[in-house]
Amino acid sequence: MSGGIESILPSWSESAIECRGVCMSYGKLNVLSNLALTVPQGHIYGLLGPSGCGKTTLLRCIVGRLRISKGRITVLGKPPAFPGHGVPGRMVGYMPQDLALYDEFTISDTFWFFGRIHGLTSKETESRISFLIEFLDLPEKSRLVRNLSGGQRRRVSLGAALLQNPQLLILDEPTVGVDPVLRSRIWHHLLEIVKNGQVSVIITTHYIEEARQANVVGLMRNGNLLAEAPPEKLMQQHGALTLESAFLELCQSSDQSASQLHMNAEGAEKELHQHSEDCDESFLILSGSINQEVTEEPKLRVDWNMWGKHIFPKWRNIAALMIKTFVRMKRMPGSLCFQFLLPVIQISLMCLCIGGEPKEIQVAVVNNETDGLFFSQSLLWHLDNSSVHQVFVNQSKAIAGVEDGQYWGIIGFGANFSKYLLLRIMEKQVTEQIVDGGSVHVWLDMTNQQIAFTLQLKLQEAFEGFIKDVLGIQSYLASLPVKFEVPIYGSKNPDFTTFIAPGAIVSITFFLAVGLTALSFVMERKQGLLDRCWVAGVSSLETMLAHLFSQLFTMAVQITLLLIFVFLVFKIPNEGSLVLIVILIFLQGVTGISMGLVLSSAIDDEQSANQASLGIFFPNLIISGIIWPIECIPYPLRYLSMALPQTYAAEALRCIMSRGWGLTHVMVWRGFAVTLAWNTFFLILATVILKIRR
Ligand SMILES: Nc1ncnc2c1ncn2[C@@H]1O[C@H](COP(=O)(O)OP(=O)(O)OP(=O)(O)O)[C@@H](O)[C@H]1O
């Protein structure tokens, strides 16, 4: 059997594809075992076999998308993904089984997209589009792919593979769902393009009989090639009238060989040898015999190039991918508005609902004062009416009201409140009874900390205002012996919104970027779009960069709207540099994108991507000191908090906005440094995972 298929098939000097001793498995599932296959240059090769036998897997190994564990593959003279090789790239036209088309594209957009990647000129693209539309009987080129029928989509997908007139066509079931007339036209076209010997085609099909038009057919079963020969020879050999019956016969004899091998390995080996000798003149190759020979061949596998086939990114590809993203955005205005407005909605809700002062707190007032001064009344006038709603009732109704949850507390005055209060202020020595009678008695429902704190604060403010009224310039006599001077940073009455806003801005930007990146990559991978672009010559680095650049545009709009709302609408104070604020938020967005890349490289379906994004969101929000100061976090967790991407970034933004600090302060540059470090880490991690999982 030396020389393999080349020695027995007529007049093909070179092979377009050569596979020798190829093994490939998904985890423990061995899909290709010791497989040998030769696609002669300038011929059509029909790869046949039952569902699940490994045809698609083999094609993906041939285009370099899957890594083989053993053996050798040569495509157009070099291993796939060899540096500088056009496979993947312009030399190969790949039509995957799962169509892999952008639903939001029109037919014309689809061809333009692949045309840009292959570096076709506008004129070339236009003329190919006109030809393909006519040849593949496609509807108007302005029709959206998502509105096409299954068969029409399949033809668009075939058109994308034919677009650049590649030297090698790899077509995974291009004729499924295509009517017999068009099927015959497609075969006719394939026969035409291979005529001059420059183009080779490997095609899989479930319609075994249509493969009779191929120059060679390979019959695959259980990851092995049972036979490889011109169809007529194969039928002749088995005395079969159809290719299907020849295939059945081959399967049966392969089963018999396998069971005999199982019963008596030595005997079976002899038999196989005899059988292969018998077949030597018959153009039939049993995979067992050919494979034994080639497993000894040196293994040549290129796996150093994690990015595909070129190390330096091509701007042409990045531009094509960015145009793709913008076209898709244009076609999905609802989704675009959602992306732009979501951060604004989130920050607005946060500013409106968190950190504000409670309003209309119902409080029962029990005023038993009977003397003529009515200081109690004067003090109640100073109580902020917008926050505290006073309801005058008697003692028993007040207690019952608090117990029923009707009031948040009771403010009580004794019968001699005014008299005793005056005595307390004026006299040097007073009894405890006078101090007690001159005090406002407050019973609070303390189950709601924020409301209870507000009531305490409002009563304190009311008392201060009242004392000023009563004592005028001598009011200091009744003040606390603690004086809060003008604050060094911030205002005397800080609000919680000012504290939470910087952290909220950072986490909204970060998680939106995580979610959008992870989802878009996972969806594209699932639909086979990433694979198809990769085979067309786009490297993973270019895909990442294009996503980053387009996402930066989205982020620019998001951040502009976010800051307009934060500073102009909600008037959150800012003492620092707007430039630093914008850069830090952008960097956090980029960290989010890189984390999204990590998730999408590790996760295969959108549900898991959503779960992962959500799963990270809440713990991160809680532990990063965004909602509550990190000083409240117990120690082991505080170390974890410090290591998270948002803790120091939120702190830095807070320092810029509230204290007006710049990069000279450690708390500010530390936020930038940690953000950049996380960026680098996530990008390296995504690259490593992509390399491992490729
Ligand atoms: N990503 C994957 N992970 C794990 N197993 C896989 C994966 N892709 C395919 N397989 C398995 O590998 C085997 C071969 O699949 P493959 O898609 O190559 O078959 P096929 O011959 O192309 O089938 P069909 O004609 O139905 O498309 C099948 O058992 C399939 O379940």
The ligand as an SDF file (V2000), in Angstrom:
LIG
                    3D

 31 33  0  0  0  0  0  0  0  0999 V2000
  -17.8340   20.4450   20.6010 N   0  0  0  0  0  0  0  0  0  0  0  0
  -18.0290   19.1450   20.8160 C   0  0  0  0  0  0  0  0  0  0  0  0
  -17.8320   18.6360   22.0280 N   0  0  0  0  0  0  0  0  0  0  0  0
  -18.0070   17.3190   22.2700 C   0  0  0  0  0  0  0  0  0  0  0  0
  -18.3920   16.4210   21.3320 N   0  0  0  0  0  0  0  0  0  0  0  0
  -18.6100   16.8770   20.0970 C   0  0  0  0  0  0  0  0  0  0  0  0
  -18.4430   18.2680   19.7620 C   0  0  0  0  0  0  0  0  0  0  0  0
  -18.7230   18.4150   18.4490 N   0  0  0  0  0  0  0  0  0  0  0  0
  -19.0490   17.1990   17.9720 C   0  0  0  0  0  0  0  0  0  0  0  0
  -18.9770   16.2750   18.9590 N   0  0  0  0  0  0  0  0  0  0  0  0
  -19.2160   14.8400   18.8340 C   0  0  0  0  0  0  0  0  0  0  0  0
  -18.2670   14.3380   17.9130 O   0  0  0  0  0  0  0  0  0  0  0  0
  -18.8620   13.3610   17.0680 C   0  0  0  0  0  0  0  0  0  0  0  0
  -18.6540   13.7600   15.6160 C   0  0  0  0  0  0  0  0  0  0  0  0
  -19.3770   14.9490   15.3720 O   0  0  0  0  0  0  0  0  0  0  0  0
  -19.3880   15.6430   13.9310 P   0  0  0  0  0  0  0  0  0  0  0  0
  -20.1690   16.8940   14.0690 O   0  0  0  0  0  0  0  0  0  0  0  0
  -17.9960   15.7420   13.4770 O   0  0  0  0  0  0  0  0  0  0  0  0
  -20.1690   14.5560   13.0850 O   0  0  0  0  0  0  0  0  0  0  0  0
  -20.6940   14.6450   11.5800 P   0  0  0  0  0  0  0  0  0  0  0  0
  -20.2160   13.4410   10.9060 O   0  0  0  0  0  0  0  0  0  0  0  0
  -20.3480   15.9520   10.9870 O   0  0  0  0  0  0  0  0  0  0  0  0
  -22.2480   14.5340   11.8110 O   0  0  0  0  0  0  0  0  0  0  0  0
  -23.4260   15.1840   10.9410 P   0  0  0  0  0  0  0  0  0  0  0  0
  -23.4060   14.5320    9.6040 O   0  0  0  0  0  0  0  0  0  0  0  0
  -24.6570   14.8620   11.7110 O   0  0  0  0  0  0  0  0  0  0  0  0
  -23.1480   16.6500   10.8700 O   0  0  0  0  0  0  0  0  0  0  0  0
  -20.3120   13.2770   17.4780 C   0  0  0  0  0  0  0  0  0  0  0  0
  -20.4440   12.1620   18.3500 O   0  0  0  0  0  0  0  0  0  0  0  0
  -20.5670   14.5510   18.2290 C   0  0  0  0  0  0  0  0  0  0  0  0
  -21.5180   14.3370   19.2250 O   0  0  0  0  0  0  0  0  0  0  0  0
  1  2  1  0
  2  3  1  0
  2  7  2  0
  3  4  2  0
  4  5  1  0
  5  6  2  0
  6  7  1  0
  6 10  1  0
  7  8  1  0
  8  9  2  0
  9 10  1  0
 10 11  1  0
 11 12  1  0
 11 30  1  0
 12 13  1  0
 13 14  1  0
 13 28  1  0
 14 15  1  0
 15 16  1  0
 16 17  2  0
 16 18  1  0
 16 19  1  0
 19 20  1  0
 20 21  2  0
 20 22  1  0
 20 23  1  0
 23 24  1  0
 24 25  2  0
 24 26  1  0
 24 27  1  0
 28 29  1  0
 28 30  1  0
 30 31  1  0
M  END
$$$$
